[in-house]
């Protein structure tokens, strides 16, 4: 039972990190494209 509880906690942490990483990746891509567009357009 204790092992299952720990697994659940680790799973939640992994899901949280995955969500944060995914959101961060999307933001970085948006920032990157908004920065590159004017430079390449020049």
Secondary structure, DSSP 8 states (H G I E B T S, - for coil): -HHHHHHHHHHHHHHHHHHHHHHHHHHHHHHHHHHHHHHHH-
